[in-house]
Amino acid sequence: QVQLVESGGGLVQAGGSLRLSCVATGNIFTINTMGWYRQAPGKQRELVASITSGNNPNYADSGNGRFTISRDNAKNTVYLRMNSLKPEDTAVYYCNLNQRRAGILRNYWGQGTQVTVSS
């Protein structure tokens, strides 16, 4: 099993910044992808950004240019630096790790951290 614990959410004014962190523990394989998703009230969960264990990032259009994802493989930790935050960035942000085991892609989720951006 894999456990993910997020931190760093909070309330920030528009234009401000936050850094989210997520620590993964448990049975983590060398090759995996970690990422951040978000879910706003009444909306579906959506990808924000992801990064492979080889440090290849991928960004959704919503955060491209404002958000930076990074990871520390030695600490099994992924970060999301969010700059120039907008009220529409308000959501619960979830950490995700996916890895293959016996050919099956397995997804693990954190409990989420609330990000609220005031106008």
Sine and cosine of phi, psi and omega as CSV:
sin_phi,cos_phi,sin_psi,cos_psi,sin_omega,cos_omega
0.00,0.00,0.37,-0.93,0.02,-1.00
-0.79,-0.61,0.69,-0.72,0.06,-1.00
-0.89,-0.46,0.65,-0.76,0.00,-1.00
-0.82,-0.57,0.75,-0.66,0.01,-1.00
-0.80,-0.60,0.88,-0.48,-0.01,-1.00
-1.00,-0.07,0.40,-0.92,0.13,-0.99
-0.43,-0.90,0.28,-0.96,0.11,-0.99
0.96,-0.29,-0.09,1.00,0.03,-1.00
-0.95,0.30,0.10,-0.99,0.02,-1.00
0.33,-0.95,-0.23,-0.97,-0.01,-1.00
-0.97,-0.23,0.75,-0.66,-0.02,-1.00
-0.59,-0.81,0.48,-0.88,0.05,-1.00
-0.98,0.19,0.41,-0.91,0.06,-1.00
-0.82,0.57,0.68,-0.73,-0.06,-1.00
1.00,-0.04,-0.20,0.98,-0.02,-1.00
-0.99,0.13,-0.09,-1.00,-0.06,-1.00
-0.74,-0.67,0.43,-0.90,0.13,-0.99
-0.57,-0.82,0.44,-0.90,0.14,-0.99
-0.82,-0.58,0.85,-0.52,0.06,-1.00
-1.00,-0.09,0.56,-0.83,0.06,-1.00
-0.78,-0.63,0.49,-0.87,0.04,-1.00
-0.58,-0.82,0.84,-0.54,0.03,-1.00
-0.96,-0.27,0.77,-0.64,0.04,-1.00
-0.97,-0.26,0.69,-0.72,0.07,-1.00
-0.72,-0.69,0.31,-0.95,0.02,-1.00
0.94,-0.33,-0.51,-0.86,-0.09,-1.00
-1.00,0.07,0.99,0.15,-0.07,-1.00
-0.98,-0.20,0.79,-0.61,0.00,-1.00
-1.00,0.09,0.37,-0.93,-0.02,-1.00
-0.88,0.47,-0.64,0.77,-0.01,-1.00
-0.99,-0.16,0.90,-0.45,0.02,-1.00
-0.37,-0.93,0.14,-0.99,0.11,-0.99
-0.81,-0.58,0.74,-0.67,0.08,-1.00
-0.90,-0.43,0.49,-0.87,-0.05,-1.00
-0.28,-0.96,0.02,-1.00,0.02,-1.00
-0.82,-0.58,0.73,-0.68,0.12,-0.99
-0.86,-0.51,0.29,-0.96,0.07,-1.00
-0.63,-0.78,0.44,-0.90,0.03,-1.00
-0.65,-0.76,0.90,-0.44,0.07,-1.00
-1.00,-0.02,0.38,-0.92,0.00,-1.00
-0.82,0.57,0.78,-0.63,0.04,-1.00
0.98,0.20,0.09,1.00,-0.02,-1.00
-0.85,-0.53,0.30,-0.95,0.04,-1.00
-0.98,0.20,0.41,-0.91,0.08,-1.00
-0.92,0.39,0.68,-0.73,-0.05,-1.00
-0.72,-0.69,0.48,-0.88,0.05,-1.00
-0.94,0.35,0.67,-0.74,0.14,-0.99
-0.97,-0.23,-0.80,0.60,0.01,-1.00
-0.25,-0.97,0.44,-0.90,0.08,-1.00
-0.62,-0.79,0.29,-0.96,-0.01,-1.00
-0.49,-0.87,0.72,-0.70,-0.01,-1.00
-0.99,0.16,0.21,-0.98,0.06,-1.00
-0.91,0.41,-0.29,0.96,0.10,-0.99
-1.00,0.03,0.16,0.99,0.04,-1.00
0.92,0.39,0.62,0.78,0.14,-0.99
-0.98,-0.20,0.92,-0.39,-0.04,-1.00
-1.00,0.04,0.37,-0.93,0.07,-1.00
-0.61,-0.79,0.74,-0.67,-0.06,-1.00
-0.85,-0.53,0.61,-0.79,0.20,-0.98
-0.97,0.24,0.38,-0.93,-0.04,-1.00
-0.87,0.49,-0.50,0.86,-0.10,-0.99
-0.89,0.46,-0.52,0.86,-0.07,-1.00
-0.92,-0.38,-0.06,1.00,-0.07,-1.00
-0.87,0.49,0.82,-0.58,-0.01,-1.00
1.00,-0.07,-0.35,0.94,0.02,-1.00
-0.94,-0.35,-0.51,0.86,-0.07,-1.00
-0.95,-0.32,0.55,-0.84,0.07,-1.00
-0.75,-0.66,0.83,-0.56,0.06,-1.00
-0.98,-0.20,0.61,-0.80,0.05,-1.00
-0.50,-0.86,0.21,-0.98,0.00,-1.00
-0.51,-0.86,0.40,-0.92,0.10,-1.00
-0.85,-0.53,0.98,-0.22,-0.08,-1.00
-0.91,0.43,-0.54,0.84,0.00,-1.00
-0.90,0.43,-0.48,0.88,-0.02,-1.00
-0.97,-0.24,0.02,1.00,-0.06,-1.00
0.76,0.65,0.72,0.69,-0.08,-1.00
-0.80,-0.59,0.65,-0.76,0.08,-1.00
-0.86,-0.51,0.58,-0.81,-0.04,-1.00
-0.84,-0.55,0.45,-0.89,0.14,-0.99
-0.71,-0.70,0.93,-0.37,0.08,-1.00
-1.00,-0.06,0.83,-0.55,-0.04,-1.00
-0.88,-0.47,0.88,-0.47,0.03,-1.00
-0.93,-0.38,0.28,-0.96,0.05,-1.00
0.76,0.66,0.76,0.66,-0.07,-1.00
-0.91,0.41,0.56,-0.83,-0.01,-1.00
-0.87,-0.49,0.39,-0.92,0.05,-1.00
-0.82,0.57,-0.53,0.85,0.00,-1.00
-0.95,0.30,-0.11,0.99,0.11,-0.99
-0.99,0.13,-0.11,0.99,0.02,-1.00
-0.88,0.48,0.82,-0.57,-0.05,-1.00
-0.04,-1.00,0.15,-0.99,0.24,-0.97
-1.00,0.02,0.79,-0.61,-0.03,-1.00
-0.98,-0.21,0.80,-0.60,-0.06,-1.00
-0.92,-0.39,0.70,-0.72,0.12,-0.99
-1.00,0.08,0.61,-0.79,0.00,-1.00
-0.72,-0.69,0.61,-0.79,0.16,-0.99
-0.75,-0.66,0.75,-0.66,0.12,-0.99
-0.78,-0.63,0.60,-0.80,-0.01,-1.00
-0.44,-0.90,0.42,-0.91,-0.03,-1.00
-1.00,-0.09,0.69,-0.72,0.09,-1.00
-0.70,-0.72,0.85,-0.53,-0.05,-1.00
0.80,0.60,0.63,0.77,0.06,-1.00
0.98,0.19,-0.03,1.00,-0.04,-1.00
-0.96,-0.28,0.77,-0.63,0.03,-1.00
-0.98,0.19,0.84,-0.54,-0.03,-1.00
-0.92,-0.39,0.71,-0.70,-0.01,-1.00
-0.94,-0.33,0.68,-0.74,0.06,-1.00
-0.80,-0.59,0.56,-0.83,-0.08,-1.00
-0.77,-0.63,0.56,-0.83,0.19,-0.98
-0.99,0.12,0.03,-1.00,-0.04,-1.00
-0.99,0.12,-0.23,0.97,0.06,-1.00
0.99,-0.15,0.48,-0.88,0.08,-1.00
-0.72,-0.69,0.72,-0.70,-0.09,-1.00
-0.99,0.17,0.74,-0.67,0.15,-0.99
-0.87,-0.49,0.84,-0.54,0.02,-1.00
-0.83,-0.55,0.82,-0.57,-0.01,-1.00
-0.92,-0.40,0.89,-0.46,-0.02,-1.00
-1.00,-0.04,0.53,-0.85,-0.02,-1.00
-1.00,0.03,0.00,0.00,0.00,0.00
